[in-house]
Amino acid sequence: MKTIGLIAGIGRLPVEFARAARGMGFAVIAVSVAPGVDEELSTAADKFHTVGLGQLDKLLALLKQEAVQQVTMLGKVTKEHLFSGSARPDARMQQLLAGLKDLNDDTVMLALVQELAGEGIGVLDQTEFIRQLMPPAGVLTRLEPTPEQLADMEFGLDMARKIGGLDIGQTVIVKNKAVLAVEAIEGTDACIRRGGQLGRGAAIVAKAAKPKQDSRFDVPCVGPDTLAAMLESGAAALVMEAGKTLLVDRQTVIEQADKHGICIVVM
């Protein structure tokens, strides 16, 4: 049986990956690197380990101990931990970060990919086993978008791609073709809460891939947490980029959207 490693952050995506990979005959070695990882991952994977965020030496030693030669990195691990002091990087991680030109997402992740490669561990395309989670273009909910919402969705996706090109984030909140909030280090859900409140019941959430998206990390994802943030802030609709955005727990998301009158469009 082939073995694959899973470096896991927060959310349902690591669980979905573990199930899919095991269904294809792979043994999954999951390593949690962030507080709050889905508890179900410990049973969805063949083996489950926990390593503190920033403990790079321990992570690499564990992967080598388990004879892992390929990994995928899935789940939310925001840089907020680096700046808040909740993460305690070991000497190897500190050295890696100190040598970078900046701490933008792509810069940090590419450096981590190179560090893994130096130990003989390749990083797979995040969607390798879960491409079925990328919905095609269309309206997913019972509620259809209004012409005004469609115009805002097109505008929002364009803005999301532009901030993605600057490696700032992948989500924007818009209303009447005005940007209310832009995702940065605080993450998608906090951005939605901030922008949704400003939109007063008419905000559109737009999620798009970066123009030069590296599919080995940070592929945009929408799930129940996204919808919960929308409900909390009163956002009206969500638009995702077709073929480039993952939708986790699709049935739950759509059922909740239909229940609360939220429109979801893939375009």
C-alpha positions in Angstrom: 0.0 0.0 0.0 1.3 3.4 -0.9 1.7 6.0 1.9 0.8 9.7 1.7 1.3 12.4 4.3 -1.3 15.0 5.2 -0.1 18.2 6.9 -3.4 19.3 8.3 -4.9 22.6 9.4 -8.4 23.6 10.5 -11.6 22.7 8.6 -13.2 19.7 6.9 -11.0 19.6 3.9 -8.3 17.4 5.5 -11.0 14.9 6.5 -12.4 14.8 3.0 -8.9 14.3 1.6 -8.1 11.4 4.0 -11.4 9.6 3.2 -10.8 10.0 -0.6 -7.2 8.9 -0.5 -7.9 5.9 1.7 -10.7 5.0 -0.7 -8.1 4.9 -3.5 -5.9 2.5 -1.5 -3.5 4.9 0.1 -2.4 4.8 3.7 -2.8 8.4 5.1 -0.4 9.7 7.8 -2.0 12.9 9.1 -0.1 15.5 11.1 -2.0 18.2 12.7 -0.1 21.5 12.8 -2.8 23.9 14.1 -5.0 24.1 17.1 -8.7 23.2 16.4 -8.1 20.6 13.7 -11.3 18.6 13.1 -11.5 15.7 15.6 -12.7 13.3 13.0 -9.4 13.4 11.2 -7.9 11.1 13.9 -10.2 8.3 12.7 -10.4 9.3 9.0 -6.6 8.8 8.6 -4.6 5.6 9.2 -2.3 7.4 11.6 -2.7 10.7 13.4 0.0 12.9 14.9 0.2 16.4 16.4 3.1 18.8 15.9 3.2 22.3 17.3 2.9 25.1 14.7 6.4 26.1 13.7 8.0 23.0 14.9 9.6 22.2 11.5 12.4 19.9 12.7 9.9 17.7 14.5 7.5 17.7 11.5 10.2 16.6 9.1 11.5 14.0 11.5 8.0 12.5 11.9 7.4 12.3 8.2 10.7 10.6 7.6 10.0 8.2 10.5 6.7 7.3 8.8 8.6 6.8 5.4 6.4 9.5 3.8 7.8 10.6 0.4 4.8 12.7 -0.7 2.5 15.0 1.2 -0.4 17.3 0.7 -1.1 20.4 2.8 -4.7 21.1 3.5 -6.7 23.1 6.0 -6.6 26.6 7.4 -3.4 27.7 9.1 -3.3 31.5 9.2 -0.2 33.6 9.6 -2.0 35.3 12.5 -0.4 32.7 14.8 3.1 33.9 13.7 2.3 37.5 14.6 0.3 36.9 17.8 3.0 34.8 19.4 0.8 31.7 19.8 3.2 29.8 17.6 6.7 29.0 18.8 8.9 28.4 15.8 11.9 26.2 16.4 15.4 27.2 15.3 14.9 25.6 11.8 11.7 27.5 11.2 13.2 30.7 12.5 16.1 30.4 10.1 13.7 29.7 7.2 11.6 32.7 7.9 14.6 35.0 8.5 15.9 34.2 5.0 12.7 35.2 3.2 12.3 38.5 1.3 8.8 38.9 2.9 6.2 37.0 4.8 3.5 36.9 2.1 1.6 33.6 1.8 3.2 32.3 -1.4 6.7 33.2 -0.2 6.3 31.3 3.1 4.6 28.3 1.5 7.1 28.0 -1.4 10.0 28.1 1.2 8.2 25.2 3.1 7.8 23.3 -0.1 11.5 23.7 -0.8 12.4 22.6 2.7 10.4 19.4 2.3 11.9 18.8 -1.1 15.4 19.0 0.5 14.4 16.1 2.7 13.2 14.1 -0.2 9.5 14.8 0.4 7.4 16.0 -2.6 4.3 18.2 -2.2 1.2 17.1 -4.2 -1.4 19.3 -5.9 -4.0 19.9 -3.2 -6.8 18.8 -5.5 -5.2 15.5 -6.6 -7.7 13.4 -4.8 -10.6 15.8 -4.3 -11.3 17.5 -7.6 -14.9 16.3 -7.3 -15.3 19.1 -4.6 -14.9 21.8 -7.3 -18.4 22.5 -8.6 -18.9 23.6 -12.3 -20.5 26.9 -13.2 -24.1 27.4 -12.3 -26.6 28.4 -9.5 -26.3 25.9 -6.6 -29.3 27.2 -4.5 -33.0 27.5 -5.1 -32.7 31.3 -4.9 -31.5 32.8 -8.2 -29.4 36.0 -8.2 -30.9 39.3 -9.2 -29.4 41.2 -12.1 -27.8 43.6 -9.6 -26.3 40.7 -7.6 -24.9 39.2 -10.8 -23.2 42.5 -11.6 -21.7 42.6 -8.1 -20.6 39.0 -8.4 -18.7 39.7 -11.6 -17.2 42.8 -10.1 -16.3 40.9 -6.9 -14.6 38.0 -8.7 -12.5 40.5 -10.7 -11.5 42.3 -7.4 -10.7 39.0 -5.7 -8.4 38.0 -8.6 -6.6 41.3 -8.3 -5.9 41.0 -4.6 -4.9 37.4 -5.2 -2.4 38.7 -7.8 -0.9 40.8 -5.0 -0.8 37.8 -2.7 -3.0 39.6 -0.1 -6.0 37.2 0.0 -8.6 35.5 -2.1 -11.9 36.9 -0.8 -13.6 40.3 -1.1 -17.0 41.6 0.1 -18.8 44.0 -2.3 -22.0 45.9 -2.6 -23.1 48.1 -5.5 -19.7 47.6 -7.1 -17.9 48.9 -4.1 -15.4 46.9 -2.1 -16.5 46.7 1.5 -13.8 44.4 2.8 -10.7 42.6 1.6 -9.3 39.4 3.1 -5.8 39.7 4.6 -4.1 38.0 7.5 -7.3 37.8 9.5 -8.7 35.1 7.2 -11.9 34.7 5.2 -14.5 34.4 8.0 -13.3 37.6 9.8 -13.4 39.4 6.4 -16.9 38.2 5.8 -18.1 39.3 9.2 -16.6 42.8 8.8 -17.8 43.3 5.2 -21.2 41.7 5.7 -22.1 44.0 8.6 -21.2 47.0 6.4 -23.4 45.6 3.6 -26.5 45.6 5.9 -28.1 42.6 4.3 -27.0 43.1 0.7 -23.3 42.2 0.7 -21.9 39.8 -1.8 -19.0 37.4 -0.9 -16.6 36.7 -3.8 -14.0 33.9 -3.6 -11.4 33.4 -6.4 -8.1 31.7 -7.0 -5.0 33.7 -7.5 -4.1 34.4 -11.2 -1.0 32.3 -10.8 -2.4 29.9 -8.2 0.1 27.2 -7.1 -2.2 24.2 -6.7 0.1 22.7 -4.0 -1.1 25.1 -1.4 -3.8 27.7 -0.6 -6.4 26.6 -3.1 -9.5 28.6 -2.2 -12.2 26.8 -0.3 -15.7 27.4 0.8 -17.6 25.4 3.5 -20.0 25.5 6.4 -17.8 28.0 8.3 -18.1 30.4 5.3 -21.8 30.2 5.4 -21.9 30.6 9.2 -19.9 33.8 8.9 -22.3 35.0 6.2 -25.4 34.3 8.4 -23.8 36.0 11.3 -23.1 39.2 9.4 -26.2 39.2 7.2 -24.4 38.7 3.8 -26.8 38.0 1.0 -25.0 35.9 -1.6 -21.8 34.0 -2.4 -20.0 33.6 -5.7 -17.1 31.2 -6.3 -14.8 30.8 -9.2 -15.7 27.7 -11.3 -13.2 24.9 -11.5 -10.8 26.6 -9.1 -12.6 26.7 -5.8 -13.3 23.8 -3.5 -16.8 23.4 -1.9 -16.7 21.3 1.3 -19.8 19.7 2.8 -21.8 20.7 -0.3 -25.1 19.3 0.9 -25.0 21.0 4.3 -23.9 24.4 2.8 -26.7 24.4 0.2 -29.3 23.2 2.7 -28.4 26.0 5.1 -28.3 28.6 2.3 -31.7 27.6 1.0 -33.1 27.7 4.6 -31.8 31.2 5.1 -32.4 32.7 1.7 -28.8 33.0 0.6 -27.9 32.6 -3.1 -24.8 30.7 -4.1 -23.4 31.0 -7.6 -20.4 29.4 -9.3 -19.1 31.4 -12.3 
